[in-house]
């Protein structure tokens, strides 16, 4: 009897392990931008701000950015409450980019090249960025992460915990970003002054108390080539 019980226990253990492995192999559930109210954003939905003519190109459903000069393109319309999905991929190690939420319109007017506007930045950094930063600057890269920081640039935001050492950034609770050459998925939800970010299917960072809580959405160019695709948005009440 004891031997039979032990065998049964081993069998059930193997079954549970197998089920656990199968669950782990399943892709995470994404908000994919499908359904009523969602709109795909293409060339006609963006406006140039402080770039060169060749900085941003719309090619076969993708948005290609050279990274030079530093700057942004903005949406044609302003947004209050919304949700947004996009995929992004750095082409080189150490790439830097981002999505600006509720960008202040006045900060975009006559913005010179190599300057960024005011708004809430949802950062897009390659995983090798810290190594390159510490090597080139000789400083410790502990004030940022490469997995989806959310922070204010010239506006107000109360970052969610965990935070950067100076308290200005919401650090992600998990490290989920894939390195250069691989596509990553962002889901951004912005409602009533609160911004939340999901990276590759899991919520990681955000903040509340944003002021202002309306403005343009911008894609950022910052030094190295990056690509975007499946950029979709839906207005929320």
Buried (B, 14 or more C-beta within 10 A) or exposed (E): EEEEEEEEEEEEEEEEEEEEEEEEEEEEEBBEBEEEEBEEBEEEBBBEBBBEEEBBEBEEEBBBBBBBBBBBBBBEEEBBBBBBBBBBBBBBBBBBBBBBBBBBBEBBEEBEBEEBBBBBBBBBBBBBBBBBBEEEEEEEBEBBBBBBBBBBBEBEBBBBEEBBEEEBBBBBBEEBBBBBEEEBBBBBBBBEBBBBBBBBEBBBBBBBEBEBBBBBBBBBBBBBBBBBBBBBBBEBE
